[in-house]
Amino acid sequence: MTTSLYDITLRQANGSDTTLADYKGQVLLIVNVASKCGLTPQYEGLEKLFETYRDQGLTVLGFPANDFAGQEPGTDAEIASFCSLNYGVQFPVFSKIVVTGDNKHPLYQWLTAAQPVTEERAGVETMLRGHKIDPTSAPEVVWNFEKFLINRKGEVVRRFAPATTAEAPQLVEAVKKELANK
């Protein structure tokens, strides 16, 4: 496994390879996103959070994934267009990746190993079972819009369940706490 978050190769939506090295020293909120999910309106709150705190060093990073009920079927170009047109997304949205299972992208291998516990996971599992969906087993990502908060040193400090929105007090307070740590 890669020893640093900043060394993992990622593909941008335009098809070029990159790493997160450009984001060293920033607070990151990494989110697996989907365009056809009941949680898709969270894009609006994520964008607002990004706009509110980016000048203080926060960057939201979106990673589209089609792992859950086929809720991200589009191409990278379609996803980028959807995010921009429907939610005015300005934060970086990368190329579609796999976030669970045997073919899990190295980024999500690193994230789930660094923080195997999802806060408030049980509630999401109960909701999924209510919809006749078997949830993934921990430490896998449980559903779309799970959020990993990364401090300025590149360490995972919190992992929020998909139902925790960008406006949730516990998420906003955690972001502000990390931004205060220079």
C-alpha positions as CSV (number, residue, x, y, z in Angstrom):
1,M,0.0,0.0,0.0
2,T,1.1,3.5,-0.7
3,T,2.5,5.2,2.4
4,S,1.3,8.7,1.5
5,L,-2.1,10.0,0.3
6,Y,-0.2,12.4,-1.9
7,D,1.6,9.6,-3.9
8,I,-1.5,7.9,-5.2
9,T,-2.0,8.2,-8.9
10,L,-5.4,9.6,-9.9
11,R,-7.1,10.4,-13.1
12,Q,-8.7,13.8,-13.6
13,A,-12.1,14.0,-15.4
14,N,-10.2,15.3,-18.5
15,G,-8.3,12.0,-18.6
16,S,-4.9,13.2,-17.5
17,D,-3.1,11.5,-14.6
18,T,-2.2,13.4,-11.4
19,T,-1.8,13.0,-7.6
20,L,-3.0,14.9,-4.6
21,A,0.4,16.5,-4.1
22,D,-1.0,19.8,-5.2
23,Y,-3.2,19.7,-2.1
24,K,-0.5,19.2,0.5
25,G,-1.1,21.5,3.4
26,Q,-4.8,21.8,2.8
27,V,-7.7,20.3,4.6
28,L,-9.5,17.8,2.3
29,L,-13.0,16.4,2.2
30,I,-12.9,13.3,-0.1
31,V,-16.4,12.2,-1.1
32,N,-17.5,9.3,-3.4
33,V,-20.3,10.9,-5.4
34,A,-23.1,9.7,-7.8
35,S,-25.5,11.5,-10.1
36,K,-28.6,9.3,-9.7
37,C,-28.7,8.7,-6.0
38,G,-31.2,10.0,-3.5
39,L,-28.3,11.7,-1.8
40,T,-27.2,13.5,-5.0
41,P,-28.6,16.9,-3.8
42,Q,-25.7,16.8,-1.3
43,Y,-23.6,18.3,-4.2
44,E,-25.3,21.6,-3.3
45,G,-24.1,21.6,0.3
46,L,-20.6,20.3,-0.7
47,E,-20.2,23.2,-3.1
48,K,-21.4,25.7,-0.5
49,L,-19.0,24.2,2.1
50,F,-16.2,24.5,-0.5
51,E,-17.0,28.1,-1.4
52,T,-17.3,29.1,2.3
53,Y,-14.0,27.6,3.4
54,R,-11.7,27.3,0.4
55,D,-9.9,30.6,1.1
56,Q,-9.0,29.1,4.6
57,G,-7.6,26.0,3.0
58,L,-10.4,23.5,2.4
59,T,-10.8,21.6,-0.8
60,V,-13.6,19.2,-1.5
61,L,-12.7,16.4,-3.9
62,G,-15.4,14.4,-5.6
63,F,-14.8,10.8,-6.8
64,P,-17.7,9.5,-8.9
65,A,-18.3,5.8,-8.3
66,N,-20.9,3.4,-9.8
67,D,-20.5,0.9,-7.0
68,F,-24.0,1.3,-5.5
69,A,-27.1,0.3,-7.5
70,G,-25.6,1.7,-10.7
71,Q,-26.2,5.2,-9.6
72,E,-23.3,6.7,-11.5
73,P,-23.6,5.3,-15.0
74,G,-22.3,8.3,-17.0
75,T,-19.0,9.0,-18.6
76,D,-16.6,11.4,-17.0
77,A,-17.7,14.2,-19.4
78,E,-21.4,13.5,-18.6
79,I,-20.7,13.6,-14.9
80,A,-18.7,16.8,-15.1
81,S,-21.5,18.4,-17.1
82,F,-24.1,17.2,-14.7
83,C,-22.3,18.6,-11.7
84,S,-21.7,22.0,-13.3
85,L,-25.1,22.5,-14.8
86,N,-27.2,21.1,-11.9
87,Y,-25.2,22.2,-8.9
88,G,-22.7,24.7,-10.0
89,V,-19.9,22.5,-8.8
90,Q,-16.5,24.2,-8.8
91,F,-14.6,21.8,-6.6
92,P,-12.5,19.1,-8.4
93,V,-14.5,16.1,-9.6
94,F,-12.2,13.3,-10.8
95,S,-12.6,10.4,-13.2
96,K,-14.9,7.6,-12.1
97,I,-13.3,5.0,-9.8
98,V,-14.2,1.9,-7.9
99,V,-14.5,2.5,-4.1
100,T,-15.4,-1.0,-2.8
101,G,-14.5,-4.7,-3.4
102,D,-11.6,-6.5,-5.1
103,N,-11.0,-3.7,-7.7
104,K,-11.1,-0.9,-5.2
105,H,-9.0,2.1,-6.3
106,P,-5.7,2.6,-4.3
107,L,-7.1,5.9,-3.0
108,Y,-10.0,4.1,-1.3
109,Q,-7.7,1.2,-0.2
110,W,-5.6,3.9,1.6
111,L,-8.6,5.8,3.0
112,T,-10.4,2.7,4.4
113,A,-7.2,1.3,5.9
114,A,-6.4,4.6,7.5
115,Q,-9.9,5.0,9.0
116,P,-11.8,1.7,9.0
117,V,-14.7,3.1,11.1
118,T,-17.5,5.1,9.6
119,E,-19.3,7.3,12.1
120,E,-23.1,6.6,12.3
121,R,-22.7,3.6,9.8
122,A,-25.5,1.6,11.6
123,G,-28.2,4.1,10.6
124,V,-27.2,3.9,7.0
125,E,-27.2,0.1,7.1
126,T,-30.7,0.1,8.6
127,M,-31.9,2.5,5.9
128,L,-30.4,0.3,3.1
129,R,-32.0,-2.9,4.5
130,G,-35.3,-1.0,4.6
131,H,-34.9,-0.6,0.8
132,K,-34.0,-4.3,0.5
133,I,-30.3,-3.5,-0.2
134,D,-27.6,-5.5,1.6
135,P,-25.0,-3.1,2.9
136,T,-21.3,-3.7,2.3
137,S,-19.3,-5.0,5.3
138,A,-17.1,-2.6,7.2
139,P,-14.5,-1.2,6.6
140,E,-15.9,-0.9,3.0
141,V,-17.6,2.4,2.0
142,V,-21.3,1.8,2.8
143,W,-22.9,4.0,0.1
144,N,-22.6,7.1,-2.1
145,F,-21.5,10.3,-0.4
146,E,-19.4,8.9,2.4
147,K,-16.9,11.5,3.5
148,F,-13.3,11.3,4.6
149,L,-11.9,14.4,6.3
150,I,-8.1,14.8,5.8
151,N,-6.0,17.1,7.9
152,R,-3.2,19.4,6.7
153,K,-0.7,16.6,7.3
154,G,-2.5,14.2,5.0
155,E,-4.0,12.1,7.8
156,V,-7.6,10.9,7.9
157,V,-9.2,12.4,11.0
158,R,-12.9,11.6,10.6
159,R,-15.0,9.4,8.3
160,F,-18.7,10.5,8.0
161,A,-21.6,8.3,6.9
162,P,-23.4,9.2,3.7
163,A,-26.4,10.6,5.5
164,T,-24.1,13.2,7.2
165,T,-24.5,16.2,5.0
166,A,-22.0,19.0,4.4
167,E,-24.2,21.3,6.6
168,A,-24.3,18.8,9.5
169,P,-22.9,20.5,12.6
170,Q,-20.5,17.7,13.4
171,L,-19.0,17.9,9.9
172,V,-18.8,21.7,9.8
173,E,-17.2,21.8,13.3
174,A,-14.7,19.1,12.3
175,V,-13.7,21.1,9.2
176,K,-13.3,24.3,11.1
177,K,-11.2,22.6,13.8
178,E,-8.9,21.2,11.1
179,L,-8.7,24.6,9.3
180,A,-7.6,26.2,12.6
181,N,-4.6,23.8,12.8
182,K,-2.0,25.5,10.7
